[in-house]
Amino acid sequence: MSLERITITIPSETLAAARAAAERDGLSVSAWLSRAAAWAAKIEDGLAAANEVLAELGPPGPEGRSGVDALVDLESDAATDRPPATDRVA
């Protein structure tokens, strides 16, 4: 994996929160932000794919909605408010 150096501008409060989270996770701020960006990109990719499917097939019927609801409930139970430790970028 190649790395690139960039400059970003973010609100002071966001930087303070990122610094605190990085310290809790034992990561540099750079590694923590990289992990957070990768996680956000995966979510956005998934949402875009879901929108493409919905555009092609239309919304699910009642049976399909109950299956989607069950899947969302399952994923929500397993989810945390941050990327899993296995996705950490060192």
C-alpha positions, 0 to 999 in steps of 0.5 A: 500500500502506498501512502500519500501526504495531504493537508486538510482543514477541519474544525478544531472540535473535530480534530480534538475528538479525532485526537482523543479517539486516536489516543484511545485506540493507540493510533496516530491521528493520521492512522485514525483518520485514514481508518475513518475515511476508509470506513466512510468510503465503504459505507458510501460504496454500499449505499451507492450499490443499494441505490443502483439496485433499487433504481433497477428493481424498484423498492422491495415488496412486503416480504422483501422489506421484512427480510431487509428489516431483519438484516438491518436489525442483525447488523445494528446489533453487531455494529459499533459507532466506529470501524472494527479494530480489524480494519485499523490502518497502522 
